[in-house]
Amino acid sequence: MTAHHPDLLPNLPTLALPVRRRTGIGCAVHHRPVLSSTNSFLAGLARRGAPTGTIVLADHQTAGRGKYDRPWVSRPGESLLASVLLRPSRPLADLAQVTLVIAVAAAEAITRSTGLAPQIKWPNDLMVAGRKLSGILCELVLTPEGDLDHIIAGIGINIAQNRTDFPPELQAIATSISAETGRKVDRFDLFAALVERLDHRLTEWERLGFEPARHAWSVRSCTLGQPVTLSAPQAPRQGIAEALGPDGALCLRTADGTLHSVIFGEIPLAATQATL
């Protein structure tokens, strides 16, 4: 199959992988050779009442998306491409934390499966030696009343690419597990580790709040203590990234001494490389 229409979703078979769980993350796993986007496919399942913890896993995406609708480029079988359906019970004000929690879980899974120790660039990019290894895209859907309906978290991890496999404009800023380790990695071993760490970290967040993940994020951060240029919805800012706040905001000290708390924004990769 090379194309999937949303109306056909109920008729597509579900592949039960070895990591499938009775409850929690991985309670249902839909594995497809090719999808336009795992996030889009999972959105259709969510509208049909799929349970929280449902995962869609694809070997290849033809229209994968990153932040700000940037394309996520990969050839078949080169990356781990998964999306997870979440309906957390946390207050709406806490939901921006989920992308940070997922970044911690993904970093831990990579370390457990491969021995690599990726750092985290705020808010959720996984980095090795200043190059991007993984990205996360969380899409929040509200009810007409303004309550949470669900979150779809898309996770892409570069696994098998050589540096020259990336488009020319990405070769200086992207990497893969194979490029860093010189070894082949079994995508399903990494997927199993990812499911386990997501289940642990997201359950911990729902029960105990953000502090455990905040500490783990800070330990892995390549942003804290660095001068950064922050692209934010309000206005670009430059300063020193001092801390990750208890709400998940980046605490940025600008040259005039003011401490800004930024929940939404991005640190461009080129700017990050210049400061690492």
Secondary structure in CASP SS format (residue, H / E / C, confidence):
PFRMAT SS
TARGET T0000
AUTHOR 0000-0000-0000
METHOD secondary structure of the structure
MODEL  1
M C 1.00
T C 1.00
A C 1.00
H C 1.00
H C 1.00
P H 1.00
D H 1.00
L H 1.00
L H 1.00
P H 1.00
N H 1.00
L C 1.00
P C 1.00
T C 1.00
L C 1.00
A C 1.00
L C 1.00
P C 1.00
V C 1.00
R C 1.00
R C 1.00
R C 1.00
T C 1.00
G C 1.00
I C 1.00
G C 1.00
C C 1.00
A C 1.00
V E 1.00
H E 1.00
H E 1.00
R E 1.00
P E 1.00
V E 1.00
L E 1.00
S C 1.00
S C 1.00
T H 1.00
N H 1.00
S H 1.00
F H 1.00
L H 1.00
A H 1.00
G H 1.00
L H 1.00
A H 1.00
R H 1.00
R C 1.00
G C 1.00
A C 1.00
P C 1.00
T C 1.00
G C 1.00
T C 1.00
I E 1.00
V E 1.00
L E 1.00
A E 1.00
D E 1.00
H E 1.00
Q E 1.00
T C 1.00
A C 1.00
G C 1.00
R E 1.00
G C 1.00
K H 1.00
Y H 1.00
D H 1.00
R C 1.00
P E 1.00
W C 1.00
V C 1.00
S C 1.00
R C 1.00
P C 1.00
G C 1.00
E C 1.00
S E 1.00
L E 1.00
L E 1.00
A E 1.00
S E 1.00
V E 1.00
L E 1.00
L E 1.00
R C 1.00
P C 1.00
S C 1.00
R C 1.00
P C 1.00
L H 1.00
A H 1.00
D H 1.00
L H 1.00
A H 1.00
Q H 1.00
V H 1.00
T H 1.00
L H 1.00
V H 1.00
I H 1.00
A H 1.00
V H 1.00
A H 1.00
A H 1.00
A H 1.00
E H 1.00
A H 1.00
I H 1.00
T H 1.00
R H 1.00
S H 1.00
T H 1.00
G C 1.00
L C 1.00
A C 1.00
P C 1.00
Q E 1.00
I E 1.00
K E 1.00
W C 1.00
P C 1.00
N C 1.00
D E 1.00
L E 1.00
M E 1.00
V E 1.00
A C 1.00
G C 1.00
R E 1.00
K E 1.00
L E 1.00
S E 1.00
G E 1.00
I E 1.00
L E 1.00
C E 1.00
E E 1.00
L E 1.00
V E 1.00
L E 1.00
T C 1.00
P C 1.00
E C 1.00
G C 1.00
D C 1.00
L E 1.00
D E 1.00
H E 1.00
I E 1.00
I E 1.00
A E 1.00
G E 1.00
I E 1.00
G E 1.00
I E 1.00
N E 1.00
I C 1.00
A C 1.00
Q C 1.00
N C 1.00
R H 1.00
T H 1.00
D H 1.00
F C 1.00
P C 1.00
P H 1.00
E H 1.00
L H 1.00
Q C 1.00
A C 1.00
I C 1.00
A E 1.00
T C 1.00
S C 1.00
I H 1.00
S H 1.00
A H 1.00
E H 1.00
T H 1.00
G C 1.00
R C 1.00
K C 1.00
V C 1.00
D C 1.00
R H 1.00
F H 1.00
D H 1.00
L H 1.00
F H 1.00
A H 1.00
A H 1.00
L H 1.00
V H 1.00
E H 1.00
R H 1.00
L H 1.00
D H 1.00
H H 1.00
R H 1.00
L H 1.00
T H 1.00
E H 1.00
W H 1.00
E H 1.00
R H 1.00
L H 1.00
G C 1.00
F C 1.00
E H 1.00
P H 1.00
A H 1.00
R H 1.00
H H 1.00
A H 1.00
W H 1.00
S H 1.00
V H 1.00
R H 1.00
S E 1.00
C C 1.00
T C 1.00
L C 1.00
G C 1.00
Q C 1.00
P E 1.00
V E 1.00
T E 1.00
L E 1.00
S E 1.00
A C 1.00
P C 1.00
Q C 1.00
A C 1.00
P C 1.00
R E 1.00
Q E 1.00
G E 1.00
I E 1.00
A E 1.00
E E 1.00
A E 1.00
L E 1.00
G C 1.00
P C 1.00
D C 1.00
G C 1.00
A C 1.00
L E 1.00
C E 1.00
L E 1.00
R E 1.00
T C 1.00
A C 1.00
D C 1.00
G C 1.00
T C 1.00
L E 1.00
H E 1.00
S E 1.00
V E 1.00
I C 1.00
F C 1.00
G C 1.00
E E 1.00
I C 1.00
P C 1.00
L H 1.00
A H 1.00
A H 1.00
T H 1.00
Q H 1.00
A H 1.00
T H 1.00
L C 1.00
END
